[in-house]
C-alpha cells in the first residue's frame, strides 16, 4: 500500500467515525422530538439522519 493510499484510508476512517457520532446524536434528537410530539423537528431530524446514513454507506463501500 502506498503512502497516499494509507493517507486516504486514514481520512476515510476519520470521516466514518465522525459520521457515526453525528448519527448517534441525531438519533437522540429523533427520540426527544418523538417524546415531545414535535413533528416538524422530527421530520427534520429524520431527513438529516437519512443524509448522514447515505454518506456513511457511500464511504464504507
TIVO-2410 file (N, C-alpha, C; in nm, 3 decimals):
# residues 61
REC num residu      c1      c2      c3 atome chaine
REC   1      X   0.085  -0.118   0.000     N      A
REC   1      X   0.000   0.000   0.000    CA      A
REC   1      X   0.089   0.124   0.000     C      A
REC   2      X   0.057   0.217  -0.088     N      A
REC   2      X   0.137   0.339  -0.095    CA      A
REC   2      X   0.100   0.435   0.017     C      A
REC   3      X   0.187   0.531   0.038     N      A
REC   3      X   0.161   0.632   0.141    CA      A
REC   3      X   0.031   0.707   0.113     C      A
REC   4      X   0.007   0.742  -0.012     N      A
REC   4      X  -0.115   0.817  -0.045    CA      A
REC   4      X  -0.239   0.733  -0.020     C      A
REC   5      X  -0.232   0.602  -0.044     N      A
REC   5      X  -0.345   0.514  -0.015    CA      A
REC   5      X  -0.371   0.507   0.135     C      A
REC   6      X  -0.261   0.497   0.213     N      A
REC   6      X  -0.276   0.492   0.359    CA      A
REC   6      X  -0.335   0.623   0.409     C      A
REC   7      X  -0.288   0.735   0.354     N      A
REC   7      X  -0.338   0.867   0.395    CA      A
REC   7      X  -0.487   0.878   0.364     C      A
REC   8      X  -0.528   0.834   0.246     N      A
REC   8      X  -0.668   0.839   0.206    CA      A
REC   8      X  -0.754   0.752   0.297     C      A
REC   9      X  -0.705   0.631   0.328     N      A
REC   9      X  -0.779   0.541   0.417    CA      A
REC   9      X  -0.795   0.602   0.556     C      A
REC  10      X  -0.692   0.667   0.605     N      A
REC  10      X  -0.699   0.729   0.737    CA      A
REC  10      X  -0.803   0.842   0.736     C      A
REC  11      X  -0.806   0.917   0.629     N      A
REC  11      X  -0.905   1.024   0.617    CA      A
REC  11      X  -1.046   0.970   0.614     C      A
REC  12      X  -1.066   0.861   0.540     N      A
REC  12      X  -1.198   0.799   0.534    CA      A
REC  12      X  -1.239   0.745   0.670     C      A
REC  13      X  -1.146   0.684   0.740     N      A
REC  13      X  -1.177   0.630   0.873    CA      A
REC  13      X  -1.220   0.741   0.968     C      A
REC  14      X  -1.151   0.853   0.962     N      A
REC  14      X  -1.186   0.966   1.048    CA      A
REC  14      X  -1.325   1.019   1.013     C      A
REC  15      X  -1.353   1.028   0.885     N      A
REC  15      X  -1.484   1.077   0.842    CA      A
REC  15      X  -1.594   0.978   0.881     C      A
REC  16      X  -1.566   0.849   0.871     N      A
REC  16      X  -1.662   0.747   0.912    CA      A
REC  16      X  -1.692   0.761   1.061     C      A
REC  17      X  -1.589   0.776   1.142     N      A
REC  17      X  -1.610   0.792   1.286    CA      A
REC  17      X  -1.692   0.917   1.316     C      A
REC  18      X  -1.662   1.025   1.246     N      A
REC  18      X  -1.736   1.150   1.263    CA      A
REC  18      X  -1.883   1.130   1.228     C      A
REC  19      X  -1.909   1.066   1.114     N      A
REC  19      X  -2.048   1.043   1.072    CA      A
REC  19      X  -2.121   0.953   1.170     C      A
REC  20      X  -2.053   0.851   1.222     N      A
REC  20      X  -2.117   0.762   1.320    CA      A
REC  20      X  -2.158   0.839   1.446     C      A
REC  21      X  -2.074   0.930   1.489     N      A
REC  21      X  -2.107   1.013   1.606    CA      A
REC  21      X  -2.224   1.106   1.575     C      A
REC  22      X  -2.224   1.163   1.456     N      A
REC  22      X  -2.335   1.251   1.416    CA      A
REC  22      X  -2.466   1.173   1.411     C      A
REC  23      X  -2.460   1.051   1.361     N      A
REC  23      X  -2.580   0.966   1.354    CA      A
REC  23      X  -2.633   0.938   1.494     C      A
REC  24      X  -2.546   0.907   1.588     N      A
REC  24      X  -2.589   0.884   1.726    CA      A
REC  24      X  -2.659   1.007   1.782     C      A
REC  25      X  -2.602   1.123   1.756     N      A
REC  25      X  -2.658   1.249   1.806    CA      A
REC  25      X  -2.796   1.274   1.746     C      A
REC  26      X  -2.810   1.253   1.616     N      A
REC  26      X  -2.938   1.278   1.550    CA      A
REC  26      X  -3.043   1.177   1.597     C      A
REC  27      X  -3.002   1.053   1.622     N      A
REC  27      X  -3.098   0.953   1.673    CA      A
REC  27      X  -3.152   0.995   1.809     C      A
REC  28      X  -3.066   1.054   1.892     N      A
REC  28      X  -3.112   1.106   2.021    CA      A
REC  28      X  -3.212   1.220   2.001     C      A
REC  29      X  -3.184   1.304   1.904     N      A
REC  29      X  -3.273   1.416   1.872    CA      A
REC  29      X  -3.409   1.364   1.824     C      A
REC  30      X  -3.407   1.257   1.744     N      A
REC  30      X  -3.531   1.196   1.696    CA      A
REC  30      X  -3.613   1.147   1.815     C      A
REC  31      X  -3.549   1.079   1.909     N      A
REC  31      X  -3.621   1.028   2.026    CA      A
REC  31      X  -3.681   1.141   2.109     C      A
REC  32      X  -3.604   1.250   2.127     N      A
REC  32      X  -3.657   1.364   2.203    CA      A
REC  32      X  -3.775   1.428   2.132     C      A
REC  33      X  -3.765   1.441   2.001     N      A
REC  33      X  -3.874   1.501   1.924    CA      A
REC  33      X  -3.999   1.413   1.930     C      A
REC  34      X  -3.979   1.282   1.921     N      A
REC  34      X  -4.093   1.189   1.931    CA      A
REC  34      X  -4.159   1.201   2.067     C      A
REC  35      X  -4.078   1.204   2.172     N      A
REC  35      X  -4.131   1.212   2.308    CA      A
REC  35      X  -4.207   1.342   2.332     C      A
REC  36      X  -4.160   1.450   2.269     N      A
REC  36      X  -4.222   1.581   2.289    CA      A
REC  36      X  -4.336   1.606   2.189     C      A
REC  37      X  -4.352   1.517   2.093     N      A
REC  37      X  -4.457   1.533   1.993    CA      A
REC  37      X  -4.432   1.649   1.898     C      A
REC  38      X  -4.305   1.677   1.870     N      A
REC  38      X  -4.268   1.788   1.783    CA      A
REC  38      X  -4.245   1.736   1.641     C      A
REC  39      X  -4.350   1.734   1.562     N      A
REC  39      X  -4.346   1.671   1.430    CA      A
REC  39      X  -4.248   1.739   1.334     C      A
REC  40      X  -4.244   1.870   1.333     N      A
REC  40      X  -4.156   1.941   1.241    CA      A
REC  40      X  -4.008   1.909   1.270     C      A
REC  41      X  -3.972   1.911   1.396     N      A
REC  41      X  -3.835   1.878   1.435    CA      A
REC  41      X  -3.806   1.731   1.406     C      A
REC  42      X  -3.903   1.647   1.429     N      A
REC  42      X  -3.887   1.504   1.400    CA      A
REC  42      X  -3.862   1.482   1.250     C      A
REC  43      X  -3.937   1.550   1.166     N      A
REC  43      X  -3.919   1.538   1.021    CA      A
REC  43      X  -3.780   1.584   0.980     C      A
REC  44      X  -3.737   1.698   1.034     N      A
REC  44      X  -3.603   1.750   1.002    CA      A
REC  44      X  -3.495   1.652   1.046     C      A
REC  45      X  -3.509   1.600   1.165     N      A
REC  45      X  -3.409   1.507   1.218    CA      A
REC  45      X  -3.405   1.379   1.135     C      A
REC  46      X  -3.520   1.330   1.096     N      A
REC  46      X  -3.523   1.209   1.013    CA      A
REC  46      X  -3.459   1.231   0.877     C      A
REC  47      X  -3.480   1.349   0.819     N      A
REC  47      X  -3.413   1.380   0.692    CA      A
REC  47      X  -3.262   1.386   0.710     C      A
REC  48      X  -3.219   1.451   0.817     N      A
REC  48      X  -3.076   1.461   0.845    CA      A
REC  48      X  -3.015   1.322   0.868     C      A
REC  49      X  -3.087   1.239   0.940     N      A
REC  49      X  -3.041   1.103   0.967    CA      A
REC  49      X  -3.025   1.026   0.836     C      A
REC  50      X  -3.120   1.038   0.747     N      A
REC  50      X  -3.112   0.970   0.617    CA      A
REC  50      X  -2.991   1.018   0.538     C      A
REC  51      X  -2.966   1.149   0.540     N      A
REC  51      X  -2.850   1.204   0.469    CA      A
REC  51      X  -2.719   1.149   0.526     C      A
REC  52      X  -2.708   1.149   0.658     N      A
REC  52      X  -2.586   1.100   0.722    CA      A
REC  52      X  -2.563   0.953   0.694     C      A
REC  53      X  -2.669   0.874   0.702     N      A
REC  53      X  -2.656   0.730   0.677    CA      A
REC  53      X  -2.618   0.703   0.530     C      A
REC  54      X  -2.668   0.785   0.438     N      A
REC  54      X  -2.632   0.769   0.297    CA      A
REC  54      X  -2.484   0.801   0.277     C      A
REC  55      X  -2.436   0.907   0.340     N      A
REC  55      X  -2.295   0.942   0.330    CA      A
REC  55      X  -2.206   0.832   0.388     C      A
REC  56      X  -2.250   0.777   0.501     N      A
REC  56      X  -2.175   0.669   0.564    CA      A
REC  56      X  -2.169   0.547   0.474     C      A
REC  57      X  -2.281   0.511   0.418     N      A
REC  57      X  -2.286   0.396   0.326    CA      A
REC  57      X  -2.191   0.417   0.208     C      A
REC  58      X  -2.189   0.540   0.158     N      A
REC  58      X  -2.103   0.573   0.045    CA      A
REC  58      X  -1.955   0.556   0.080     C      A
REC  59      X  -1.917   0.599   0.199     N      A
REC  59      X  -1.777   0.588   0.242    CA      A
REC  59      X  -1.737   0.443   0.270     C      A
REC  60      X  -1.830   0.365   0.319     N      A
REC  60      X  -1.798   0.228   0.357    CA      A
REC  60      X  -1.787   0.135   0.236     C      A
REC  61      X  -1.829   0.181   0.120     N      A
REC  61      X  -1.821   0.096   0.000    CA      A
REC  61      X  -1.680   0.087  -0.052     C      A
***
